[in-house]
Structures are given as structure tokens and as C-alpha cells.
Amino acid sequence: MLIGLRWDQRSSYCLNIPNTKDQFSYNPSQMYVNFSCVMSLDLIYKIYIILWVGYFVLAIYFDNILPNEFNVRR
């Protein structure tokens, strides 16, 4: 029975090994490995966090420099 990914496997399942001779053997009923994966879930989560922080800082910056409805800046 395939149980999916555990939280500690979010970066270890993604291996970019296109050559089948270099790939190791594993039991698919106990673990999931993708040999054609390019971007792991761990990397995607890190990118989302960095984007969120960047957009949040940009929103705070624009909120302070752009004039409001009374044409006044902070």
C-alpha cells in the first residue's frame, strides 16, 4: 500500500537521475522516488516563503511611499 510522502521525505524523494543504469533499486510499496523530478516540494515551499516575504515587504514599502486618497504620503 502506497502511503504517500512523509514530511521528512519532502526533499529526499526528488532525484534527477535520467540514466536508468545509475538509478538504485527500491521497493515502491515502502517509499516513493521520482528519478525525473526537477524541483522537490521542499524547494517549492522555500520559494513560496521567500516570495511571500518579498511581496509583504514590497506591500509595506508601497503603502508608505504612495500617496493615499488625500494625496498625502507617510
C-alpha positions as CSV (number, residue, x, y, z in Angstrom):
1,M,0.0,0.0,0.0
2,L,1.4,3.4,-1.0
3,I,1.1,5.8,1.9
4,G,2.5,8.9,0.1
5,L,5.2,11.2,1.3
6,R,6.0,11.9,4.9
7,W,7.1,15.4,5.9
8,D,10.7,14.3,6.4
9,Q,10.8,12.9,2.8
10,R,9.8,16.2,1.1
11,S,13.3,16.7,-0.4
12,S,14.6,13.1,-0.5
13,Y,12.1,11.7,-3.0
14,C,13.2,14.0,-5.8
15,L,16.2,12.7,-7.6
16,N,17.1,13.9,-11.1
17,I,18.9,10.7,-12.4
18,P,17.8,10.3,-16.1
19,N,20.2,7.3,-16.8
20,T,18.5,4.1,-15.8
21,K,21.8,2.4,-15.1
22,D,22.6,5.0,-12.4
23,Q,19.3,4.6,-10.6
24,F,19.2,2.5,-7.5
25,S,16.6,-0.2,-6.8
26,Y,13.9,0.4,-4.2
27,N,10.6,-1.1,-3.0
28,P,7.7,1.2,-4.3
29,S,5.3,-0.1,-1.7
30,Q,7.5,1.3,1.1
31,M,8.9,4.5,-0.4
32,Y,8.3,6.9,-3.3
33,V,11.2,8.0,-5.5
34,N,10.9,10.0,-8.7
35,F,14.0,9.9,-10.9
36,S,12.8,12.5,-13.4
37,C,11.9,15.1,-10.8
38,V,13.5,18.6,-11.1
39,M,12.0,20.6,-8.2
40,S,11.2,19.0,-4.9
41,L,8.4,20.0,-2.6
42,D,10.9,21.3,-0.1
43,L,12.3,23.7,-2.7
44,I,8.8,24.8,-3.7
45,Y,7.9,25.6,-0.1
46,K,11.1,27.6,0.3
47,I,10.4,29.6,-2.8
48,Y,6.8,30.3,-1.6
49,I,8.1,31.6,1.7
50,I,10.7,33.8,0.0
51,L,8.0,35.2,-2.4
52,W,5.6,35.8,0.5
53,V,8.2,37.7,2.5
54,G,9.3,39.7,-0.6
55,Y,5.7,40.7,-1.6
56,F,4.9,41.6,2.1
57,V,8.0,43.9,2.3
58,L,7.1,45.4,-1.1
59,A,3.5,46.0,0.0
60,I,4.6,47.7,3.2
61,Y,7.1,49.9,1.1
62,F,4.5,50.9,-1.4
63,D,1.9,51.6,1.3
64,N,4.4,54.1,2.8
65,I,5.6,55.9,-0.3
66,L,2.5,56.1,-2.5
67,P,0.0,58.9,-1.7
68,N,-3.3,58.0,-0.2
69,E,-6.8,59.3,-1.1
70,F,-5.9,62.8,0.3
71,N,-2.7,62.8,-1.7
72,V,-0.5,62.6,1.5
73,R,2.5,60.3,1.8
74,R,3.6,58.9,5.1
